[in-house]
Amino acid sequence: LKARFLTVVVLFTAHAVNRCAGSKGGDDDGIDWGDTSGHGCESSQHCLDTHGCCVKSSGGQTCMPLAGIGQRCSELSGDGHVYTDHCPCTPPHTCGDKGDGIKICEAPGSKRG
């Protein structure tokens, strides 16, 4: 009985992994998943909604999540911009300049410099 149960679990797991890891566009019901690799963005418009912006660093251009409170950030720019090193803040937070080229996301109205 234990061996039969394990066989069923192994077969189910193999089937589930195969369904989840299927090739893009193969069995996705027409869903466009976008660039899920985290690489290859040309502008922030090419990043998935969950990533937020396109960041250029020494490793190339990559989709990154918007910055949260306390995280390094870049000033918000126009649509399609490629940011350097950091994304802008998640709204409604603002990117506060702390001096020496350091900018940190903070709650609106909490600018302390």
WORA-V966544 format. One record per backbone hydrogen bond with DSSP energy under -1.0 kcal/mol. NH is the residue of the N-H (numbers start at 0). CO is the residue of the C=O. If there is no record, write none. Layout:
nh,co
NH,CO
NH,CO
This chain:
nh,co
4,0
5,1
6,2
7,3
8,4
9,5
10,6
11,7
12,8
13,9
14,10
15,11
16,12
17,13
18,14
19,15
20,16
25,22
30,27
35,33
39,60
45,42
46,43
50,47
51,47
52,63
54,61
55,82
56,59
59,56
61,54
63,52
66,87
69,104
70,67
72,102
73,86
80,77
82,53
84,55
85,83
89,66
92,89
93,105
95,103
97,101
101,98
103,95
104,70
105,93
109,106
